[in-house]
Each structure stands twice: as structure tokens, then as C-alpha cells.
């Protein structure tokens, strides 16, 4: 992934955060704990990707 442009890598990370927020919002709206956990997992993966991109 070193050959990608920095803007494209940033867009991938931001889109993962958007997915995490949407999945978490659906979980909160429907009171479904599975969606809340899935949103938290997406958020955690997004943070890990953001940290790896900074290096």
C-alpha cells in the first residue's frame, strides 16, 4: 500500500469511520447490541488503520 497517494489512503480511513458511525447509529436506533458491537469493531479497526498510516 505504499504506492497509493496519501489522499486516497486518508479517504479510505475516513470512509471506515463513516461506516462505523452509521452501523453504530443503526444499533442505537434499533436497540440492537449486535450492530453496536459491529460499529465499535469498525471504529477500532479505523483507529488502528489511522495509527498505521501515520507511520
N, C-alpha and C positions, 0 to 999 in steps of 0.2 A: 504494500500500500504506500510505499514511499514515493511512487511515481505519480500519485494523484496531486492535483492542485490543492493548496491549503483551503481555499474557499469551498471546494467540493467536500473535503473531509469535515469542515465545520458544519456544512449543511446536513450531512449525514447524522452528526451528533445532535444537532438541534431538532431534526425530524424525529429522532428517537425520544427526545424529551417531550415532544408534542404528542407522540403516541402514548407515552407513559401517562401524561395528563388526561388524555381522552379516555383511556382504559380505566384509570382511577376514578374519573368523574362518572363513568357509567356504573362502576361498582358502588359509588356513594349514592347515586340516584336510585339504583335498584336494590340497594342494601344487600348486594351480593359480595360476600367476602372473597370469593374466587377472583373476581375482577379487581378488587382492591389489592390482593396479593400479587396478581399479574402486573398491575400498574407499578407496584413497589419494585418488582423484579426488573421491569423495563427501566425504571428510574435508576436503580443500582447499576445496571449494565451501561446506561448512559453516562453515569459518573465515572465508571471505570474507563469507558472509551475516551471521555474528555481528558482524564488524567494521562492516559497513554498517548494521546495526541499532543499533549504539551511537551512530552519528552523528545 
